[in-house]
């Protein structure tokens, strides 16, 4: 379940028609659902913030699971990047990225005695902290931090000029790191109901690379046509299906 929560949290003319976009500061709330067979439960809550002045983009994600087996699993991610429109695709230069993973005991968390700045209580994707977290966990945290960039691209890409099945690969330069990429597949127009509200949507799949290879964590998104906000982010994993559903601003 730890990995499920992370992957949730673990876990945007034609292609030449990119244009830089301004995004006013927004706070978006999401509920996280887990499905396995007949099991269908809400396991976590998350908040995404985003803002762009046309080229410089900042996105954050903070999520806490509903108390599970005596612990609260937490993910906090920050992505700062410069988005440069180009031909045939855009290019992203990551200027700062960090993802934090914490798993305090419920009793300590609720008592107010939990110190998130103690290195013994966290692990981040820069290798700081001594909390026990395996490679799969930290990969999931990294991919989740990467995914914040899609909240910008959903505003920038001209989906109406694309045909179902069309793909684009957006290169990503990470300062001090190996080149990365995200592959975006447009599926066509659709619709989705979130929190009782029906949205006409663009159906999109995307997958980020990790350490030079595709992560293996493809994500399905339903993007509201009017606001370009993802009202659904969904990933099918070996341990079940995880969905992040828009709950409003």
C-alpha atoms as one frame of an Amber mdcrd trajectory, in Angstrom:
protein
   0.000   0.000   0.000   2.965   2.313   0.622   3.942   2.058  -3.042   0.314
   2.498  -4.115   0.047   5.823  -2.282   3.344   7.052  -3.716   2.595   6.076
  -7.276  -0.656   7.926  -6.986   0.859  10.990  -5.758   3.340   7.739  -7.322
   2.018   9.328  -9.634   0.271  18.768 -21.238  -1.912  24.540 -35.307  -0.422
  20.837 -34.918   2.636  19.760 -32.999   4.420  22.951 -34.034   1.667  25.067
 -32.468   3.192  25.445 -29.012   2.899  28.817 -27.321   3.994  29.904 -23.870
   1.094  30.325 -21.476   0.521  32.261 -18.291  -1.086  30.281 -15.489  -2.322
  32.270 -12.485  -1.626  30.774  -9.078  -3.972  27.846  -8.440  -4.571  25.336
  -5.660  -6.184  22.092  -6.828  -7.508  19.414  -4.472  -7.609  15.700  -5.267
  -8.966  12.547  -3.651  -6.997   9.345  -4.157  -8.865   6.066  -4.700  -7.567
   2.480  -4.702  -9.252  -0.403  -6.561  -8.446  -4.105  -6.247 -11.151  -6.593
  -7.155 -14.196  -5.653  -5.077 -12.131  -3.247  -2.975 -12.852   0.403  -3.785
 -11.665   2.838  -1.101 -10.440   6.417  -0.819  -6.958   6.212   0.680  -5.489
   9.703   0.514  -5.856  13.416  -0.176  -3.523  15.629  -2.198  -3.130  19.316
  -3.043  -1.398  20.583  -6.178  -0.325  24.203  -6.590   0.878  25.646  -9.892
   1.834  28.958 -11.420   3.582  30.098 -14.609   4.616  33.500 -15.932   4.827
  32.156 -19.484   8.175  30.400 -19.267   9.085  29.870 -15.628   6.851  27.222
 -14.066   6.466  26.230 -10.419   4.438  23.291  -9.212   4.104  21.594  -5.833
   2.282  18.557  -4.524   1.539  17.745  -0.889  -0.276  14.543  -0.057  -1.090
  12.553   3.046  -2.674   9.122   3.103  -5.642   8.325   5.282  -4.088   6.556
   8.334  -3.175   3.043   7.212  -1.814   0.235   9.399  -0.650   2.643  12.090
   1.174   5.079   9.809   0.543   8.171   7.692   2.418   8.119   4.371   3.335
  11.575   3.095   4.777  12.892  -0.143   5.854  16.482  -0.778   7.199  17.455
  -4.210   8.470  20.679  -5.765   9.294  21.317  -9.425  10.710  24.553 -10.857
  11.318  24.532 -14.598  11.676  26.684 -17.689   9.336  25.680 -20.506  10.609
  26.583 -23.991   8.217  26.108 -26.945   9.915  24.667 -29.993   9.422  22.697
 -33.176   8.186  20.030 -33.332   7.883  19.804 -29.557   8.480  21.869 -26.460
  11.509  21.507 -24.211  11.661  21.547 -20.430  14.704  22.600 -18.403  14.407
  21.588 -14.764  16.085  24.187 -12.549  15.030  22.649  -9.230  13.273  19.439
  -8.311  12.960  17.597  -5.038  10.573  15.046  -3.648  10.252  14.162   0.035
   8.934  10.934   1.512   7.862  10.558   5.151   5.960   7.839   7.037   5.311
   8.863  10.654   3.391   6.749  13.113  -0.197   7.913  13.393   0.039   8.519
  17.141   3.171  10.655  16.801   1.781  12.535  13.804  -1.467  13.381  15.586
   0.257  14.388  18.813   2.173  17.164  17.090   5.439  15.621  18.212   6.582
  14.612  14.726   9.582  16.583  13.456   9.655  16.437   9.625  13.060  18.192
   9.513  14.836  15.394  11.409  16.857  13.438   8.777  15.794  10.216  10.472
  12.177  10.995   9.513  12.507  11.572   5.759  14.207  10.603   2.520  14.322
  12.852  -0.530  15.278  12.299  -4.158  18.524  14.213  -3.665  19.671  11.432
  -1.332  19.306  13.408   1.891  17.731  11.803   4.968  18.104   8.367   6.518
  14.524   7.074   6.509  14.326   3.493   5.240  12.993   3.752   1.665  13.810
   1.323  -1.135  14.716   2.213  -4.715  11.200   1.572  -6.032   9.770   3.980
  -3.478  12.176   6.770  -4.378  11.637   6.154  -8.100   7.910   6.630  -7.508
   8.581   9.886  -5.639  10.800  11.108  -8.500   8.217  10.279 -11.185   5.560
  12.060  -9.124   7.717  15.194  -8.979   8.305  14.940 -12.745   4.563  14.634
 -13.333   3.952  18.169 -12.066   5.298  19.415 -15.404   2.252  17.921 -17.132
   0.051  20.463 -15.365   1.813  23.076 -17.536   1.753  21.091 -20.775  -1.969
  20.420 -20.457  -2.398  24.198 -20.851   0.077  24.524 -23.712  -0.648  21.633
 -26.090  -3.208  22.258 -28.826  -5.099  18.980 -28.504  -7.745  20.097 -31.021
  -5.097  20.029 -33.745  -4.058  16.459 -32.911  -5.491  13.164 -34.125  -6.281
  10.204 -31.831  -3.218   8.010 -31.389  -0.790  10.834 -32.147   2.283  10.938
 -29.913   4.863  13.532 -28.987   8.092  13.222 -27.044   9.111  16.220 -24.943
  12.822  16.312 -24.005  13.760  17.333 -20.473  17.119  18.733 -19.388  17.928
  18.233 -15.717  20.717  20.439 -14.422  23.472  18.143 -13.242  21.599  15.028
 -14.379  21.088  12.781 -17.382  18.654  13.850 -20.147  15.079  12.689 -19.572
  11.845  12.726 -21.583   8.094  12.361 -21.368   6.072  10.616 -24.085   2.519
  11.979 -24.491  -0.223  10.097 -26.391  -3.463  11.850 -27.362  -6.454   9.480
 -27.363  -9.212  11.862 -28.472 -12.121  13.747 -26.898 -14.086  12.225 -24.043
 -15.930  13.170 -20.850 -15.522  12.549 -17.131 -17.541  13.252 -13.968 -15.618
  14.348 -10.860 -17.216  15.397  -7.570 -20.627  15.347  -9.257 -19.601  17.692
 -12.086 -19.451  16.521 -15.714 -16.517  17.722 -17.808 -15.893  17.466 -21.563
 -12.287  16.241 -21.655  -9.222  15.405 -23.706  -8.117  11.815 -23.075  -4.332
  11.612 -22.701  -1.713   9.040 -21.670   1.829   9.961 -20.670   4.938   8.272
 -19.329   8.175   9.732 -17.981  11.629   8.241 -18.244  13.757   7.455 -15.202
  17.545   7.023 -15.300  17.509   6.895 -19.096  14.720   4.307 -19.527  10.943
   4.623 -19.505   9.668   4.409 -15.940   7.090   1.687 -16.553   4.470   3.837
 -14.797   2.190   5.075 -17.621  -0.479   7.496 -16.402  -3.910   8.083 -17.954
  -5.377  11.580 -17.676  -8.728  13.164 -18.439  -8.089  16.878 -18.984 -11.007
  19.326 -18.740 -11.322  21.118 -22.100 -12.293  24.507 -20.655  -9.850  24.825
 -17.742  -7.117  22.372 -18.894  -7.091  20.949 -15.357  -6.666  17.156 -15.116
  -9.854  15.886 -13.481  -8.504  12.318 -13.438  -5.008  10.868 -13.167  -5.022
   7.077 -13.178  -2.396   4.311 -13.181  -2.913   0.547 -13.325  -0.309  -1.155
 -11.159   0.424  -4.805 -10.296  -1.129  -4.208  -6.860  -4.269  -2.520  -8.161
  -5.584   0.575  -9.872  -4.963   3.986  -8.374  -6.937   7.121  -9.293  -6.409
  10.764  -8.366  -9.767  12.503  -8.868 -10.251  16.271  -8.920 -12.131  17.539
  -5.863 -12.143  21.287  -6.619 -10.112  24.386  -5.835
